[in-house]
Amino acid sequence: MAAVVVFDLDGTLVDSLADLAGAVSRMLADQGLPALPNETIRRFVGNGLPKLVERVMIHCGLPLDRHQELTQLTLAYYNASACDQTTAYPGVFEALDALRAMGCVLGICTNKPEAPARHVLSELKLLPYFDAVFGGDTLDVRKPDPAHLKASFDALPTTGPHIFVGDSEVDAETAQRAQVPFLLFSQGYRKSRVADIPHTISYDDSARLPALVRRILQGEVKQA
């Protein structure tokens, strides 16, 4: 039995923190403010770029009436350097190859805007693995709204069991609301303990992913 497996992007398949932090730092420099440490930016990641910028602005005391302006500025800086330091996590290519060999159909559901998401996937040679890419601006809704994830599943050309793979509290909430099994990558951008995030199975090595998907398909693991 093949599955429909949809992935989050940042913190799940790719480590993009350095490039996100770099874009934020350049935006802050334009405001005469110092850069924030990457670990501070890590705490703000997870709900898309507009929310990231909003959290940075609150942290730095910038007036929120400039949110749209500074979001567009940050996005422009990010688009110019989205793959300077971004890399796929170890084992990702091997896992995707194995899932495709199992007959799984793969998609992306990310809160990153669709254009930069596709750019990152293309630059890292990941795009050919995926039959659908839904970004945070593809629809009028985004995660944790389950409609974002459900639309990603519906766009894929198969009716097999649905599985969502992500790394954050937002991803976990999305999976719960969509009522699908959730595989949690524990080395991404989560803010809580693994035990405090609802999930079906957690993993810390992408090489384990195909075996975990197989366990779900064989009914060895029940949805949390």
C-alpha positions as CSV (number, residue, x, y, z in Angstrom):
1,M,0.0,0.0,0.0
2,A,1.4,3.4,-1.0
3,A,0.9,6.5,1.0
4,V,0.4,10.2,0.3
5,V,3.2,11.9,2.4
6,V,3.2,15.7,2.7
7,F,6.2,17.5,4.3
8,D,6.7,20.8,5.9
9,L,9.9,22.4,4.5
10,D,11.9,24.6,6.9
11,G,13.2,22.6,9.9
12,T,11.9,19.3,8.4
13,L,13.6,18.8,5.1
14,V,16.0,21.8,5.1
15,D,17.9,23.9,7.6
16,S,17.2,27.4,6.5
17,L,17.8,29.2,9.8
18,A,21.0,31.0,8.8
19,D,19.4,32.5,5.6
20,L,16.2,33.5,7.5
21,A,18.3,35.2,10.2
22,G,20.5,36.9,7.6
23,A,17.4,38.4,5.9
24,V,16.1,39.6,9.3
25,S,19.5,41.1,10.2
26,R,19.7,43.1,7.0
27,M,16.2,44.4,7.6
28,L,17.1,45.4,11.1
29,A,20.4,47.0,9.9
30,D,18.3,49.3,7.7
31,Q,16.4,50.4,10.8
32,G,19.7,51.1,12.6
33,L,19.4,48.1,14.8
34,P,21.8,45.3,15.6
35,A,21.4,41.8,14.3
36,L,19.7,39.2,16.5
37,P,21.4,35.9,17.4
38,N,20.3,32.9,15.3
39,E,18.9,31.2,18.3
40,T,16.6,34.1,19.0
41,I,15.4,33.9,15.4
42,R,14.8,30.2,15.9
43,R,12.3,30.9,18.6
44,F,10.3,33.1,16.2
45,V,10.2,30.7,13.2
46,G,7.1,28.5,12.5
47,N,4.1,30.5,11.3
48,G,5.5,32.0,8.1
49,L,7.5,35.0,7.3
50,P,4.9,37.7,8.2
51,K,4.6,36.2,11.7
52,L,8.4,36.0,12.0
53,V,8.8,39.7,11.1
54,E,6.0,40.6,13.6
55,R,7.7,38.7,16.4
56,V,11.0,40.4,15.5
57,M,9.4,43.8,15.5
58,I,7.8,43.2,18.9
59,H,11.1,42.0,20.3
60,C,12.9,45.0,19.0
61,G,10.2,47.6,19.8
62,L,9.5,48.5,16.2
63,P,6.0,50.0,15.5
64,L,3.7,47.4,14.1
65,D,2.1,49.8,11.7
66,R,5.2,49.2,9.6
67,H,4.6,45.5,9.6
68,Q,3.7,45.1,5.9
69,E,6.6,47.4,4.8
70,L,9.2,45.5,6.9
71,T,7.8,42.1,5.9
72,Q,8.2,43.0,2.2
73,L,11.7,44.3,2.9
74,T,12.7,41.1,4.7
75,L,11.2,39.0,1.9
76,A,13.2,40.9,-0.7
77,Y,16.4,40.2,1.3
78,Y,15.5,36.6,1.8
79,N,14.7,36.0,-1.9
80,A,18.1,37.4,-2.8
81,S,19.9,34.9,-0.6
82,A,17.5,32.1,0.2
83,C,20.0,29.4,-0.6
84,D,23.3,30.9,0.5
85,Q,23.6,28.7,3.6
86,T,20.4,26.6,3.4
87,T,21.1,22.8,3.2
88,A,19.0,19.6,3.2
89,Y,19.3,17.7,6.5
90,P,21.4,14.6,6.4
91,G,19.6,11.6,5.0
92,V,16.8,13.6,3.3
93,F,17.6,12.6,-0.3
94,E,18.0,8.9,0.7
95,A,14.6,9.0,2.5
96,L,12.8,10.6,-0.4
97,D,14.3,8.1,-2.8
98,A,13.2,5.2,-0.6
99,L,9.7,6.7,-0.2
100,R,9.3,7.1,-4.0
101,A,10.5,3.5,-4.5
102,M,7.8,2.4,-2.1
103,G,5.3,4.1,-4.4
104,C,4.5,7.0,-2.1
105,V,3.4,10.3,-3.6
106,L,5.0,13.3,-2.0
107,G,4.0,16.9,-1.5
108,I,5.0,20.1,0.4
109,C,2.8,22.1,2.8
110,T,4.8,25.1,4.2
111,N,4.0,28.5,5.6
112,K,7.0,29.9,3.5
113,P,5.6,31.8,0.5
114,E,5.3,29.5,-2.5
115,A,7.8,31.2,-4.8
116,P,10.8,31.1,-2.4
117,A,9.8,27.6,-1.3
118,R,9.9,26.4,-4.9
119,H,13.2,28.3,-5.4
120,V,14.8,26.6,-2.4
121,L,13.5,23.2,-3.5
122,S,14.8,23.7,-7.0
123,E,18.3,25.0,-5.9
124,L,18.8,22.1,-3.6
125,K,17.6,19.6,-6.3
126,L,14.6,18.5,-4.2
127,L,11.8,19.8,-6.4
128,P,11.5,16.8,-8.7
129,Y,10.5,14.6,-5.7
130,F,7.3,16.5,-5.1
131,D,4.1,16.5,-7.1
132,A,2.5,19.5,-5.3
133,V,4.0,22.5,-3.4
134,F,1.6,24.6,-1.3
135,G,3.1,27.7,0.3
136,G,1.8,30.0,2.9
137,D,0.4,32.3,0.2
138,T,-1.0,29.6,-2.2
139,L,-4.4,29.7,-0.5
140,D,-6.2,32.2,1.7
141,V,-5.4,30.1,4.7
142,R,-2.2,28.6,6.1
143,K,-1.2,26.2,8.8
144,P,-2.4,25.5,11.4
145,D,-5.6,25.8,9.5
146,P,-6.2,22.2,8.4
147,A,-7.6,23.4,5.0
148,H,-4.0,24.2,4.0
149,L,-2.9,20.6,4.6
150,K,-6.0,19.0,3.2
151,A,-5.7,21.0,-0.1
152,S,-2.1,19.8,-0.3
153,F,-3.2,16.2,0.0
154,D,-6.1,16.7,-2.4
155,A,-3.7,18.1,-5.1
156,L,-1.8,14.8,-5.2
157,P,-2.7,12.1,-7.7
158,T,-3.5,9.2,-5.4
159,T,-6.0,8.1,-2.8
160,G,-3.6,6.3,-0.4
161,P,-3.4,6.9,3.3
162,H,-2.4,10.4,4.3
163,I,0.7,11.2,6.5
164,F,2.1,14.6,7.5
165,V,5.8,15.1,8.4
166,G,6.9,18.3,10.2
167,D,9.0,19.7,13.0
168,S,7.0,22.1,15.0
169,E,4.0,22.8,17.3
170,V,2.2,24.4,14.3
171,D,2.7,21.3,12.3
172,A,1.4,19.1,15.1
173,E,-1.7,21.2,15.5
174,T,-2.3,21.1,11.8
175,A,-2.1,17.3,11.7
176,Q,-4.4,17.0,14.7
177,R,-7.0,19.2,13.2
178,A,-6.7,17.4,9.8
179,Q,-6.9,14.1,11.7
180,V,-3.9,12.5,10.0
181,P,-0.8,10.7,11.4
182,F,2.0,13.1,12.2
183,L,5.7,12.2,12.1
184,L,7.7,14.7,14.1
185,F,11.3,15.5,13.2
186,S,12.9,16.3,16.5
187,Q,15.9,18.2,15.2
188,G,14.0,21.1,13.6
189,Y,12.7,24.3,15.0
190,R,10.3,23.1,17.7
191,K,10.1,25.2,20.9
192,S,8.7,22.5,23.2
193,R,9.9,19.2,24.5
194,V,9.1,16.3,22.1
195,A,6.9,14.7,24.8
196,D,4.8,17.9,24.9
197,I,4.1,17.9,21.1
198,P,1.3,15.6,20.0
199,H,2.7,13.2,17.4
200,T,2.4,9.6,16.1
201,I,6.1,8.9,16.0
202,S,9.2,11.1,16.4
203,Y,12.5,10.7,14.7
204,D,15.9,12.4,14.8
205,D,17.4,10.9,11.6
206,S,15.8,11.3,8.2
207,A,17.2,7.9,7.2
208,R,14.6,6.3,9.6
209,L,11.7,7.9,7.8
210,P,10.8,5.2,5.2
211,A,10.7,2.5,7.9
212,L,8.4,4.7,10.1
213,V,6.1,5.3,7.2
214,R,6.0,1.6,6.5
215,R,5.1,0.9,10.1
216,I,2.2,3.3,9.9
217,L,1.0,1.7,6.7
218,Q,1.2,-1.8,8.3
219,G,-0.9,-0.6,11.2
220,E,1.9,-1.1,13.8
221,V,1.6,2.5,15.0
222,K,-1.7,4.2,15.9
223,Q,-2.4,7.9,15.4
224,A,-1.8,9.9,18.5
